[in-house]
Amino acid sequence: MIRYLLTAHKGKVIVGVIAAVLLVCFAALGAALPGGHAGGHNPSDPIRPAGSGPTAAPAGATPGYNVLSPRELSLLAAAPKVAPATTPLLPPIPPSDRTQPDLYARAFFTALFTHPYTGVTRAQMLAWVQTQQALSPFITGGTLAELNQLLVESASDPAWSNHGVATLPDDSGWAQAVAGRASVRIDRLTRLTPPDWEAAISDGDITDPGLTARLVSADMTMTWNDSGMRKTQKFSTVLTMLLEGPPTASQYGVVVIADTSVVQGASS
């Protein structure tokens, strides 16, 4: 299964988490997000520990860990059909930032979280996310159309994540952010390639030379207006991405987002 591709290599765990910043911020606003943004996972698809079951480590795993599962295909079947598009408030990532994985990981993460809410609809944000979709020949088991929905689905559907949260809020949560004139600031950001991903490549388990993984960690602050009062909430966040780039593709993009969690900090 794609969602477990980054879970382990030879018994070593590769953490696959991304920030659910908006979930906790909107909880601080006193508005519970509908649509499954609360924690948890589907009991019919239990989380497997690293190194166990057919969806575990690339090394020694049962063939199929890089193949879309029936459940993932069912999620993709219900995913929104989104045409790629940018807007003046959601501009393209500059080509110069798509030539190197670390530059691109920073640029994508920054654009994903620090965009304005006022003047931007959720549909426009999904269309921007679709502009960053990349394909890898290593990921199989679906049609071209299904593979082309991986990024939007994994960014917007809490059911995709093992932790039951999504990067982007649903329509109700987005409306709350617009009403509160919410904004997000990144206070610190670092990027790294998981060492076990490098080991998997060295061992020949990852056969696509353009496929790589990045962990992007950041301290972030969300600010919004609540009945005329300025509110803030701090978070520590991590985003795990599968990226596709040269030599397989001409520039870097995101194949899929793996999983979602968040650590809440101080509020005021």
N, C-alpha and C positions, 0 to 999 in steps of 0.2 A: 504494500500500500504506500502511496506517495506520502501520506502524513507521517509514516514511521521511517522514511528514508534516512533521516538524520538522527535516529535514536541511538545507534551504537555502532562501534567497530571493534571487533575482538574484545568485547566485554567492557570497553570504555564508553562512557556516555557522552554523546554530543547533545547538549541541551538545545531544545527547539522551542523557544518562547518568543512572543512578540508583545508589545505593549498594548494593554487595553485602557489607554489613558482616558478616553471619553466615558467609558463605563463608570469609573469611580468618580470622575468629576461630576457627572450628572447625578450620581447618587448623593454627592455633597450638595448639589442644588436641590435635593429633596424630591427628585423625580426618578422613579424606578423605570429603567428602560425595558420596554416589552420586547418580545421576539427572541427570547433566549439569551440575552446578554448577561444573565446571572451565571454564576459559576456552576460547573458540573459537566457531565458528559453523557452520551447515550449509553444506557446500560446494555443495550443489545450489541454494542461495539466496544467492549471494555478496553481500557488502556493496558497494554502489555508491558511488563518490565523489560529493560534492555537485555538482549540476548536470549529472549524466549519467544517461541511461537514463530509462525511463518512470516511475520512482518518485522523481524528484528534486524540484527546487524547485517550489513552487506557481506562481511566475511563469514562464510559458512552458512549463510541464511538459505532457506528454501527459495528456489527461483520464484520471482514474482514480487519482490520488495520494491521494484521500480515500475510495477504495473498497476494501473488504476484498478481498484477493487470494485466489486459490484455496488457497494454502498457509496463509494466516491462517485461512480458513474451516475447513481441515482440523484446525488446532490447536484452534480453538474447538469443533469437533465432539468432540474428545477431552477437553476441559476438564471439570473437576469441576462437577457441577450443585449449586449451593450456594444455600440459602435464607438471606436476610438475617436476622441475629440479633445482639443484643448480650448481654452478661453483666455482672455486677457488676464484674468485673476488666477488661472491655472495654466501657466505657460508650459511649453515643452522644456524638458531638461536639456541644457545646452549640449551639443555634440561633443564638446571638449570634456564634459563630465561623464561621457559614455564610452570612453576609450580605455578605462582602467577600473577594475572592480571596486577598489577602495573609494575612489572618487565617486563612482556611480552609487555605491551603497549609501554614502553620506547624502548625496543629492536626492536620491529616492526617498530615504527616510525623512529628510528635512521637508521635502515637498508634501509628503504624506500627512505630516502632523502640523506643520506651521502655516498652512493655507488659511485664508480668511473664511469665515462662515457667512458674514453679511455679504450678499450679492452672489453667493455660490450655492447652487442646489446640490442635493445628494446625487441626483442623476448626472450632473456635470462632473462631480468628483469621481463617480464610477467610470464615466467616459474617459477621464484623464488617466485613471488607473489602467484602463484597457490599452492605452497608448504604450504602456510599459511592459505589456505581455511579451514574453519570449518563449520559444519552443526549444526543447532538447530532444534529440533522437534517443537519448537514454530513457526518457519517460514514455512508456507505451501503454497499450491497452484501451485506448480510446480513439475516436475519430479526430481528424484535424479540428473540427468545430468544437469538440469536447475539450481537447487539449488547449484550445485557444480561450477557454473560459476559466482556466485554473486560477489565474491571479485574481480576477474579480470575485470569483466564488470564495477563495480562501481569505480574501480581505474583508468580505462583507457578510459571510454566513457563520454565525456562532456554532452551527452544527459541524462545521469542518474541523474545528479545533477540539483537541482532547480536553481542554479546560472550559469549553462552552462559552467562549467570548470571541468577538470579532474586532478587527482593527477599526473599522468604520461603524458608527452608530446606525441604527435603523432610521426610518423616516421621522418617527416621533422624537428620538434623541437628537437628530439633526435640527429639527425645528426648535428644540429647547436651546441648542447652542446658538442658533441664529437670534432667538429672542433675547438671550443673555449677552449677545455680542461677544461671544467667547473667542479667545485667542490662546495659542500655545507658543511658548518660548522654549528653545532648547538651551540649557545651561551648560551642559557638558556632553560630548559625544565621542565615542571610541569605536574602532572597527578591528576585527580580527578574523582570520581564517581558523576554524576549529582544527586543532592539531590532528584529531582523529580523521578528519576529512582528508588532510594531506596524506595520512597513512593509508587510507582507503585508495587514494589515487596511486600511491607508490606500489601498492599490492595488486594493482590492476583491476580493482573492483568497480571503479568508475570509468567507463569506457568512452565517455564523451570528453574530449580534451578542452572543450569550451565551457564545461559545467563546473561551477565552483559554489562554495557556500560562504556566507559572511554572517557573523554575529555583530550586530550594531547595538551598543548599549548607550543609554543617554539618561541624564537627569533632566527632567522637564517640569515646567510650571504652566498651569492653565489659569487664566484670569477671565472672570466674567462679571456681569452686573446682576445683582440680585436686589430688586426693589430699590434701586438707586444706590446700593452699596457695592463697593468693589470687593470681590472675593478672589482668593487665590488657593490653589492646591498644587503641591509638589509631588512628583513621582520619579521613581527610578524604573527605567524601562529597558527591555531588550527585544530586538527584532532579529529573527533568524530568516534568512532568505536563500533560496537557490537561485543563482544568477547564471545566465547564459551569455557568452560573449565570444571573442576571437579565440581560436581560429574557426570555430564552428559558425559563428554569426559575425556580422560586420561591426556591431556595437553591443554594449551590454544592455540587458533587460532582465526582468524578473520572471522566472518560471512559475514559482509558487511560494506562498507564505506558509510556514509549517504549523505554528501553534501560538497560543496567546496567554499571557499572564501579566500581572502588574504588581508593583510594590508601592503602596501609598505612603507619602511623606507628610510633612507638616502642612497645615491649612491655616488660613487667616481670613 
